[in-house]
């Protein structure tokens, strides 16, 4: 798309959320909606949908999931 690669690694938050949720609760169906994931991991909901708030929420979710993974490993 850009014609060159980006140096930063990409993380699929939805896959990470689904994997961790299945690990802890195999019988629960994981939703791919950001709002559902925020609720599930007890993070503040999106108050106003915008690119910045979604990026911030995704970053908070990533940090929470990394913490949960470290605690359950």
TIMI-2910 file (N, C-alpha, C, CB; in pm, 1 decimal, decimal comma, always signed):
<rs>
+----------+----------+----------+----------+----------+----------+----------+----------+----------+----------+----------+----------+------+
!      n_x !      n_y !      n_z !     ca_x !     ca_y !     ca_z !      c_x !      c_y !      c_z !     cb_x !     cb_y !     cb_z ! resn !
+----------+----------+----------+----------+----------+----------+----------+----------+----------+----------+----------+----------+------+
!    +81,8 !   -118,2 !     +0,0 !     +0,0 !     +0,0 !     +0,0 !    +87,2 !   +126,0 !     +0,0 !    -93,6 !     -1,0 !   +120,1 !  Unk !
!   +183,9 !   +132,9 !    +89,7 !   +270,2 !   +250,7 !    +96,3 !   +391,5 !   +239,5 !     +4,8 !   +316,0 !   +273,1 !   +238,4 !  Unk !
!   +422,5 !   +119,1 !    -37,3 !   +539,7 !    +99,1 !   -120,6 !   +665,8 !    +69,7 !    -40,9 !   +561,6 !   +219,4 !   -205,7 !  Unk !
!   +653,3 !    +67,4 !    +91,0 !   +767,0 !    +34,4 !   +176,7 !   +714,0 !    -24,9 !   +306,8 !   +855,6 !   +160,4 !   +204,5 !  Unk !
!   +796,9 !   -102,7 !   +371,2 !   +756,6 !   -165,7 !   +496,3 !   +770,9 !    -71,3 !   +614,2 !   +838,1 !   -290,6 !   +520,5 !  Unk !
!   +688,1 !    -90,7 !   +712,8 !   +697,3 !    -11,6 !   +834,8 !   +782,8 !    -86,6 !   +936,9 !   +555,9 !    +18,5 !   +892,5 !  Unk !
!   +864,0 !    -15,7 !  +1013,2 !   +956,6 !    -83,0 !  +1104,8 !   +891,0 !   -139,2 !  +1230,4 !  +1064,0 !    +12,0 !  +1145,0 !  Unk !
!   +770,3 !    -98,0 !  +1261,6 !   +706,4 !   -141,0 !  +1385,5 !   +632,4 !   -272,9 !  +1366,5 !   +610,1 !    -33,5 !  +1435,7 !  Unk !
!   +636,8 !   -354,3 !  +1469,2 !   +561,4 !   -479,6 !  +1466,6 !   +412,4 !   -448,5 !  +1477,5 !   +606,6 !   -574,7 !  +1581,6 !  Unk !
!   +331,6 !   -533,0 !  +1417,3 !   +187,0 !   -516,9 !  +1425,2 !   +130,6 !   -622,8 !  +1518,4 !   +121,6 !   -526,4 !  +1284,8 !  Unk !
!    +34,5 !   -583,5 !  +1598,3 !    -30,7 !   -674,6 !  +1691,3 !   -180,0 !   -671,0 !  +1662,6 !     -0,3 !   -636,5 !  +1840,3 !  Unk !
!   -238,6 !   -787,4 !  +1645,0 !   -383,0 !   -796,8 !  +1624,4 !   -448,5 !   -810,7 !  +1761,6 !   -420,4 !   -917,9 !  +1530,4 !  Unk !
!   -503,5 !   -702,1 !  +1810,8 !   -561,7 !   -699,1 !  +1944,7 !   -681,3 !   -794,1 !  +1954,0 !   -604,2 !   -555,9 !  +1981,4 !  Unk !
!   -760,3 !   -803,0 !  +1848,6 !   -877,4 !   -891,2 !  +1850,7 !   -835,0 !  -1037,3 !  +1866,9 !   -960,3 !   -874,0 !  +1721,5 !  Unk !
!   -730,3 !  -1077,5 !  +1796,8 !   -681,4 !  -1215,3 !  +1810,5 !   -623,0 !  -1239,1 !  +1949,0 !   -575,9 !  -1245,8 !  +1703,3 !  Unk !
!   -549,9 !  -1141,9 !  +1998,7 !   -491,7 !  -1153,5 !  +2131,9 !   -601,8 !  -1164,4 !  +2237,2 !   -400,4 !  -1033,0 !  +2161,7 !  Unk !
!   -704,3 !  -1083,2 !  +2223,1 !   -819,8 !  -1086,7 !  +2314,1 !   -888,6 !  -1223,1 !  +2307,0 !   -920,7 !   -973,7 !  +2279,4 !  Unk !
!   -914,8 !  -1270,5 !  +2186,5 !   -981,4 !  -1399,3 !  +2170,3 !   -900,1 !  -1514,5 !  +2226,6 !  -1010,1 !  -1424,3 !  +2025,0 !  Unk !
!   -771,3 !  -1512,0 !  +2202,8 !   -683,8 !  -1618,9 !  +2252,5 !   -681,1 !  -1622,0 !  +2405,1 !   -541,2 !  -1600,9 !  +2198,0 !  Unk !
!   -667,7 !  -1505,5 !  +2466,0 !   -662,8 !  -1500,4 !  +2612,3 !   -797,7 !  -1536,3 !  +2673,3 !   -619,4 !  -1361,4 !  +2659,5 !  Unk !
!   -904,8 !  -1492,6 !  +2610,9 !  -1037,5 !  -1524,9 !  +2662,0 !  -1064,3 !  -1675,1 !  +2652,5 !  -1145,0 !  -1446,8 !  +2584,9 !  Unk !
!  -1024,8 !  -1736,7 !  +2541,1 !  -1042,3 !  -1881,9 !  +2527,4 !   -955,7 !  -1957,7 !  +2627,2 !  -1008,6 !  -1926,6 !  +2384,6 !  Unk !
!   -839,0 !  -1903,5 !  +2657,6 !   -750,7 !  -1968,5 !  +2754,2 !   -814,2 !  -1969,0 !  +2893,5 !   -613,6 !  -1897,7 !  +2758,1 !  Unk !
!   -873,4 !  -1856,9 !  +2930,6 !   -931,6 !  -1846,0 !  +3064,2 !  -1073,0 !  -1902,0 !  +3072,9 !   -932,3 !  -1702,3 !  +3107,4 !  Unk !
!  -1150,9 !  -1884,2 !  +2966,9 !  -1291,6 !  -1925,9 !  +2966,0 !  -1322,8 !  -1994,1 !  +2832,8 !  -1386,7 !  -1803,6 !  +2989,3 !  Unk !
!  -1290,4 !  -2121,2 !  +2818,8 !  -1307,7 !  -2187,9 !  +2689,0 !  -1452,5 !  -2194,6 !  +2640,2 !  -1253,2 !  -2326,7 !  +2697,1 !  Unk !
!  -1548,3 !  -2182,8 !  +2728,9 !  -1688,8 !  -2194,9 !  +2690,1 !  -1750,9 !  -2062,2 !  +2645,6 !  -1768,2 !  -2251,0 !  +2805,2 !  Unk !
!  -1680,6 !  -1951,3 !  +2663,1 !  -1733,8 !  -1819,6 !  +2627,2 !  -1695,2 !  -1785,3 !  +2483,5 !  -1681,8 !  -1710,6 !  +2724,8 !  Unk !
!  -1791,9 !  -1734,4 !  +2410,0 !  -1767,7 !  -1689,8 !  +2272,5 !  -1707,4 !  -1549,4 !  +2275,9 !  -1899,9 !  -1691,6 !  +2188,3 !  Unk !
!  -1593,7 !  -1532,2 !  +2212,9 !  -1525,5 !  -1403,0 !  +2213,2 !  -1582,8 !  -1312,1 !  +2105,2 !  -1374,1 !  -1421,5 !  +2192,5 !  Unk !
!  -1619,2 !  -1191,9 !  +2144,8 !  -1667,2 !  -1091,7 !  +2050,2 !  -1547,0 !  -1014,5 !  +1996,6 !  -1770,8 !   -995,2 !  +2117,2 !  Unk !
!  -1553,6 !   -974,3 !  +1871,7 !  -1443,1 !   -898,4 !  +1813,6 !  -1464,9 !   -747,5 !  +1824,2 !  -1424,3 !   -937,5 !  +1668,0 !  Unk !
!  -1572,2 !   -706,3 !  +1890,2 !  -1599,1 !   -563,1 !  +1905,8 !  -1511,0 !   -505,3 !  +2015,7 !  -1748,5 !   -538,3 !  +1937,9 !  Unk !
!  -1455,8 !   -389,7 !  +1989,9 !  -1366,9 !   -324,8 !  +2085,8 !  -1439,6 !   -293,4 !  +2216,1 !  -1308,8 !   -196,9 !  +2026,1 !  Unk !
!  -1560,7 !   -244,6 !  +2207,2 !  -1637,7 !   -211,6 !  +2327,3 !  -1662,0 !   -332,6 !  +2415,8 !  -1770,0 !   -150,1 !  +2288,7 !  Unk !
!  -1690,7 !   -447,2 !  +2353,7 !  -1711,3 !   -570,3 !  +2430,5 !  -1582,5 !   -613,8 !  +2500,0 !  -1762,2 !   -682,7 !  +2338,8 !  Unk !
!  -1471,6 !   -601,2 !  +2429,6 !  -1342,7 !   -639,1 !  +2488,0 !  -1307,5 !   -547,4 !  +2605,2 !  -1231,4 !   -634,1 !  +2381,2 !  Unk !
!  -1335,1 !   -419,0 !  +2590,5 !  -1307,0 !   -325,8 !  +2699,7 !  -1389,9 !   -360,3 !  +2823,2 !  -1335,3 !   -181,1 !  +2655,5 !  Unk !
!  -1515,2 !   -393,0 !  +2801,5 !  -1602,3 !   -431,2 !  +2912,7 !  -1553,8 !   -559,8 !  +2977,9 !  -1746,8 !   -447,8 !  +2864,6 !  Unk !
!  -1518,4 !   -657,5 !  +2897,1 !  -1473,9 !   -787,4 !  +2947,6 !  -1351,4 !   -773,5 !  +3037,7 !  -1442,5 !   -881,3 !  +2831,2 !  Unk !
!  -1258,6 !   -686,3 !  +3000,6 !  -1134,4 !   -671,1 !  +3076,7 !  -1139,8 !   -553,3 !  +3173,4 !  -1017,1 !   -653,9 !  +2982,0 !  Unk !
!  -1261,9 !   -503,0 !  +3198,4 !  -1286,1 !   -397,4 !  +3297,9 !  -1205,9 !   -270,5 !  +3270,8 !  -1252,9 !   -448,7 !  +3436,3 !  Unk !
!  -1210,6 !   -228,3 !  +3146,2 !  -1147,7 !   -102,7 !  +3106,0 !  -1257,2 !     -0,8 !  +3077,3 !  -1055,8 !   -122,7 !  +2981,1 !  Unk !
!  -1224,9 !   +127,6 !  +3085,3 !  -1327,7 !   +229,0 !  +3060,8 !  -1380,3 !   +221,7 !  +2917,3 !  -1271,8 !   +369,1 !  +3089,0 !  Unk !
!  -1510,4 !   +238,5 !  +2901,2 !  -1568,4 !   +231,3 !  +2766,5 !  -1531,1 !   +353,4 !  +2682,7 !  -1720,8 !   +218,9 !  +2775,0 !  Unk !
!  -1548,3 !   +338,6 !  +2552,7 !  -1527,6 !   +452,0 !  +2462,5 !  -1638,4 !   +553,2 !  +2487,7 !  -1525,9 !   +406,5 !  +2312,2 !  Unk !
!  -1601,3 !   +674,1 !  +2520,6 !  -1703,1 !   +776,1 !  +2546,1 !  -1742,4 !   +848,7 !  +2418,3 !  -1652,8 !   +876,3 !  +2649,5 !  Unk !
!  -1647,8 !   +864,6 !  +2329,2 !  -1676,0 !   +932,2 !  +2203,5 !  -1596,0 !   +862,4 !  +2094,2 !  -1641,1 !  +1084,9 !  +2211,2 !  Unk !
!  -1663,9 !   +799,4 !  +1999,4 !  -1589,9 !   +726,2 !  +1896,6 !  -1508,8 !   +819,3 !  +1806,4 !  -1685,9 !   +643,9 !  +1812,3 !  Unk !
!  -1380,2 !   +804,9 !  +1814,3 !  -1289,4 !   +879,6 !  +1727,4 !  -1163,5 !   +796,0 !  +1710,2 !  -1256,1 !  +1021,7 !  +1786,4 !  Unk !
!  -1082,3 !   +833,6 !  +1618,5 !   -959,1 !   +759,6 !  +1592,8 !   -869,0 !   +761,9 !  +1715,8 !   -885,0 !   +818,1 !  +1471,3 !  Unk !
!   -859,0 !   +875,8 !  +1779,6 !   -771,7 !   +888,1 !  +1896,5 !   -823,9 !   +804,6 !  +2013,1 !   -759,2 !  +1035,2 !  +1938,6 !  Unk !
!   -954,1 !   +809,4 !  +2038,5 !  -1007,6 !   +732,2 !  +2150,6 !   -999,0 !   +582,3 !  +2123,2 !  -1153,0 !   +772,3 !  +2178,5 !  Unk !
!  -1018,5 !   +540,2 !  +1999,1 !  -1005,3 !   +398,1 !  +1966,6 !   -860,1 !   +352,6 !  +1977,6 !  -1058,6 !   +370,2 !  +1825,5 !  Unk !
!   -767,1 !   +436,7 !  +1937,4 !   -625,1 !   +402,6 !  +1950,8 !   -585,9 !   +393,2 !  +2098,0 !   -537,2 !   +506,9 !  +1878,8 !  Unk !
!   -634,8 !   +485,7 !  +2178,2 !   -606,0 !   +483,2 !  +2321,7 !   -666,9 !   +359,6 !  +2386,7 !   -659,0 !   +610,4 !  +2389,7 !  Unk !
!   -790,4 !   +329,2 !  +2351,7 !   -857,0 !   +211,3 !  +2406,8 !   -784,5 !    +83,7 !  +2364,5 !  -1004,0 !   +206,5 !  +2361,7 !  Unk !
!   -739,6 !    +78,7 !  +2240,7 !   -665,1 !    -38,5 !  +2192,9 !   -534,0 !    -54,2 !  +2268,4 !   -637,8 !    -27,4 !  +2042,2 !  Unk !
!   -467,0 !    +56,8 !  +2294,2 !   -341,4 !    +51,4 !  +2369,4 !   -365,9 !     +4,6 !  +2512,7 !   -272,8 !   +189,3 !  +2369,7 !  Unk !
!   -470,8 !    +55,5 !  +2575,7 !   -503,7 !    +11,7 !  +2711,6 !   -539,7 !   -136,5 !  +2714,6 !   -619,5 !    +95,0 !  +2767,9 !  Unk !
!   -614,1 !   -180,6 !  +2614,6 !   -651,2 !   -321,7 !  +2606,3 !   -526,8 !   -408,0 !  +2587,0 !   -751,2 !   -345,0 !  +2491,1 !  Unk !
!   -436,5 !   -364,4 !  +2502,6 !   -312,2 !   -438,9 !  +2480,6 !   -233,5 !   -451,7 !  +2610,8 !   -226,0 !   -370,0 !  +2372,8 !  Unk !
!   -221,1 !   -342,4 !  +2683,8 !   -148,1 !   -347,0 !  +2810,8 !   -216,3 !   -439,6 !  +2910,9 !   -135,6 !   -206,5 !  +2870,1 !  Unk !
!   -348,7 !   -434,6 !  +2917,5 !   -422,0 !   -522,2 !  +3009,8 !   -402,9 !   -668,7 !  +2971,2 !   -572,4 !   -486,5 !  +3010,7 !  Unk !
!   -411,1 !   -697,5 !  +2841,8 !   -394,2 !   -835,9 !  +2797,2 !   -252,4 !   -885,7 !  +2824,4 !   -426,4 !   -848,0 !  +2647,7 !  Unk !
!   -153,6 !   -801,3 !  +2802,7 !    -15,5 !   -840,9 !  +2831,9 !     +1,7 !   -870,3 !  +2980,8 !    +83,0 !   -730,6 !  +2787,6 !  Unk !
!    -61,3 !   -790,7 !  +3063,5 !    -55,3 !   -813,1 !  +3208,3 !   -123,0 !   -944,7 !  +3245,4 !   -121,6 !   -696,2 !  +3284,0 !  Unk !
!   -239,8 !   -969,8 !  +3188,3 !   -311,9 !  -1093,7 !  +3216,6 !   -233,2 !  -1215,5 !  +3169,3 !   -449,6 !  -1091,5 !  +3150,2 !  Unk !
!   -171,5 !  -1204,1 !  +3053,7 !    -91,7 !  -1314,9 !  +3000,9 !    +26,4 !  -1342,6 !  +3093,2 !    -42,1 !  -1283,7 !  +2857,6 !  Unk !
!    +90,4 !  -1237,2 !  +3141,3 !   +204,5 !  -1254,4 !  +3231,8 !   +160,9 !  -1317,4 !  +3364,2 !   +272,9 !  -1119,3 !  +3258,0 !  Unk !
!    +43,0 !  -1281,4 !  +3411,8 !     -4,9 !  -1335,9 !  +3538,9 !    -47,9 !  -1481,5 !  +3527,5 !   -120,2 !  -1253,1 !  +3590,5 !  Unk !
!    -95,2 !  -1521,7 !  +3410,5 !   -142,3 !  -1659,4 !  +3394,0 !    -34,9 !  -1752,1 !  +3339,2 !   -262,2 !  -1662,2 !  +3302,6 !  Unk !
!    +77,6 !  -1698,0 !  +3300,3 !   +184,2 !  -1782,0 !  +3242,2 !   +262,3 !  -1855,0 !  +3349,1 !   +279,6 !  -1697,5 !  +3158,4 !  Unk !
+----------+----------+----------+----------+----------+----------+----------+----------+----------+----------+----------+----------+------+
</rs>
